Amino acid sequence: MIPLNAKNDAVVVLIGLLVTLTLAEMWLSYRENRHYYEKRDTLTNIYLTTITFFINLAVKGSTFLVLQYFYQFRLFEISNVFWYWFVLVVTQDFLYWVLHYTGHYCRFFWAMHVTHHSSEHFNFTTGFRSTVFEPLYRVFFYLPLALMGFNAIDILYAYLVTQLYGNLVHTQYKVNLPKWYGWIFVTPSHHRVHHASNIPYLDKNMAMMLIIWDRMFGTFQDENLPEPIKYGLTHQPEDTGAVNIIFHEWKALVHDVKKAPGIKNKLGYMFNPPGWSHDGSTQTARVLQREYKQEKAA
């Protein structure tokens, strides 16, 4: 296995790179008058990632214990160091895609994930606008890794590395990358699509590091619209304070569940995709995209 010091060094380098790029992007945005950053929005991003950091600390011990408990029931082990880490990182990235997909297609989880998409700006600090409550349930999506023979420390480390990579693609600056790179890895262009509220871009490009999952499962979308990207949500909350950013979708979900007739409809509001309604008064992203294509074809 990779020595602990080497792991720590890699994390320090990646964090240092992210901080350096963030400061450089802030300076360039200010110098070039691009308005990629807005003071209150940036402070909200930092505030939200601070809350997430402390929640992570609070549950890290239980996360470790849960993963290590299931590790004793592992089905096999990979002895080769290269293949151990290759399979771990690739599988962990796929399981993140599943987690992320769930956050977009189940409203209960969207109520938590929506926080990350609530900014109308897109820059490196947008990556800090974390899904605050995700640390409370993320471990359950990664249990297969423990059963595959990966220990808890390595699972958490692999997640941290891919998470740092995911932060690095939160930029509006055009990055010239080889064409082959964008077929395999997530690029800033891919992730700009993911944060857009333009109808054709909704619920697309949900991978953290490897874009192959979106290409394989039909959620891939190029950045190819003639109109500019509009960042944020299709319906932005009027109150952009940090507390409301965290809880506004919960309030809306509770309201919809209360007014829904019958248990079936109440459960529908909780577990169907965002936008689903029992009376058709609101629409899911897929319905909006189907209507958009029909309008363009007419």
N, C-alpha and C positions, 0 to 999 in steps of 0.2 A: 504493500500500500504506500501511498505518498506520505512522506514524513509530515508531521503536524506543522513544523516550522515552514516547510515549503508551501503548505496550504495557506498559512497565515500571511506569508510574503505575497502570494498571489492575490489574496483579498485586499491587502494594503495597497498594492499596485493598482488594482481595478478601482478601488474607492478614490485613490489619489487622482487617477485619470478622469473619473467622473467629476470630481470637484473642480479640477483644472479646466475641463471642457465647459462646465457650467459657468464658471467665472469668465472664461473667454467668450462664450456666447452672449452673456450679459453685456460685456464691454462692446462687442461688435454690434449687437443690436442697438445699443445706445449711440454708438459712434455713427452708425449708418442710418439711424432714425427709422428702424424697422418695426418698432413697437411690439416685439415678440414677448416682452415682459411688461407686467403691470404690477405695481408695488403691492397692492392689497392681495392680488391673486397669488403672487409669489410667497407672501407671508402666510397665506392660508395653506399653500402647499407644504411649507416647512412645518406649520403647526400640525397638520394632519399626519405627516410622516413621523413627527415626534410622538403623537398619541399611539400610532401603530408600533413604534419602536418599544414603548413601554408595555403595550399589550403583548408584543412578541416576547419580551423579557419575562412577563408574568406567566406565560403559558409554555415557555421553552422547555422547562423541566418536564412538564406532563407530556409534551410532544415527544421529547426524547424517550421517556419511559414507555409510551404507547408503541413507538416504532421499535424499540429494543425488545419489548415483550413479544411482538409478532415476529421479530427476527429469529426467535428460538424455534419457530415453526417453519423456517425457510425450507423451500423445496429443493434448492440446489445452491451451489456456490461457484463463483468464477475465480479460478486461481491466477490466471494471467492478468497482470496489472493493467496492461493496455486495454484488454477487452473488458475488464471489470469497470474501468472508468468510462469507456466508450458506451457500453450498454447502460450504465447508470445514468449518464448525462442525457442520452437520447431518450430513454424510457421516462426519466423524470420530466423532460421537456414535453413529451407526449401527454403525460398525466396532467401537467399544467394546462395543456390545451384543453383537455377534458374539463378541468376545473373552470377554466375561463369560459368555455362554451356553455357550461352549466350556469355561470354567472350572467350570461346574456339571454339564455332561453328559458330560464325558470325565474319568475318574478320575485320569489322569496329570496333567492340569492342575488338577483339584480338589485334589490333594495339595499344590499350591502356594497355591491360592486359599483353601483352608479356614482359613488363618491369619486372614483378615479376618472370618470368621464365628465365631470361637472364643470371643468374649466373651459372657458371660451378662448383660452390661450394654449399654445403648444410649444413647449421648450423643455430643456433638461429638468427643470424643477417640476414639470407636470408629472414626470415619473415618480416624484416623491409624494404625489397626492394619492396616497395608498388607500386600498380597500381596507378600512380601519379594522373591521371585525373578521377579516379573512384568517388571521392566525388562529381563531377559535375553531375553525372547521377544516382548514387546509390539510391537516395531518391525515384525515380519513381518505383523502384522495391519493395519498402517497403510501398507504399500507401495502399495496402490491409490491413496492420496492423492497420492503422488509422481507416479504415472503419469497422474493427472488434472491435473497441472500446478501442484501446490502445493509450494512449496519447503520445505526441512527446518525452517527457523526457524519458519515460520508453522504448520506441522503440530505442532511441539512446543509452541508457544504456545497453539494451539487446545486441545490436550490438557490443558495446565495450567489453562486457564480452566474447562473443563468438569469437571476433577477438583476444583477448588475449589468449584464449584457442588455437586458430589456430596458433598463434606464438609458442606455447609450443611444437608443434609436428614437428618443423623444426630441427631435430637432426639426425645425423647418428649413435649415440650411441644406442645400442640395449637395449630396455626397456622391462623387463619381466612383462607382464600384463596378467591377467586372460583371458582365451579364450572367455568367455562371453563378456568381455569388448570390444574386437575387433569386435564383432558382432553388437554392438550398437554404439560405439564411434570411432571417427577417432584416429588412433594411429600414432606414428612416422613412422612405417613400411608402413602404408597406404599412408602417405604423401611423403615418399621417392619415391614411385611409381609415384605419381602425378608430381613430379619435374624431373622425368627421361626423357631422350630423346630416350631411347630404344623403338623401334617401338611398341611392344606389350603394353607398358605402356603409350603411348600417349593418352591424354584426358581422363584419368582415375582418380577415387577417388577425386571428386571435392567438397566433403562436407567440411564444416568448423569444425563442432563439431560432428554431428551425421552421421555416415557412412551408416545408413539405407537408405538414399536417393539414394546413388550409388547402393546399393544392390537391391533396388526396381526398378530403372530405367535403369539398364543394363550398368552402367559405373564403376562397381567395378572391381578391379584387385588385386590379392594377389601379394606380393613381392616374386616371385617364379622362376625367370629366373636363369639359371646356370651361365650366364655371369654377371659381375659386373654392377651396375647401372652407367650410364653416365648422369651426370646432365647438365642442360642447354637446348639449342634449337637444333633442328635437323640441322639448319644452323646458326652457331654462327656469329654475326657481327664481322668484323675484328677490328673495332674501338670500344673499350669497355669503352670509356669515357661516363660520365653520360648523357651528352646532346644527344649523338648518341643512347645510350641505350633507352632513352625516345622516340626518333623520328625516329629511323631507319626503323621500320615497316610502319610508316606513309609514309616515302619516297618511300618505295617499293610499297605500296598500290597505291599511286598517279601515280607512273610509270606504274603499270599494268592497272589502269583505263584509263590512257591516250592512251595507245597502243591498248586497246581492241576495236574491231570493233562493232559498234552499241550499243544502250542504254541498251539492255538486257544483253549483256556481261559485260558492265561497271558496272551495278548493281550487276551482278553475282560476280564480284571481291569484291564488298563491303559487300555483305550480305551472300554469301555462306561461307562454312568453309575455314579456311586457307589451302592453297595448291590447292584449286580449280583453274582450268584454262580453258579457252574457247577452247584451242587446245590440251589439255591433256599433255602439257609439264611438268606440275607439278601435284602432287597428294595429296589428302587429307589423313589424318591419317587413316581413315577407309579403304580406298583403299590400303594403305601401309600395314595395318594389315591383310587384306584379302589375299594379295599376300604373306605376311610372313607366314601365316598359310598354304597356298598351297605349298610353298617351303618346309616347315617342314614336311608336309604330304607326299611329293613326295619321 
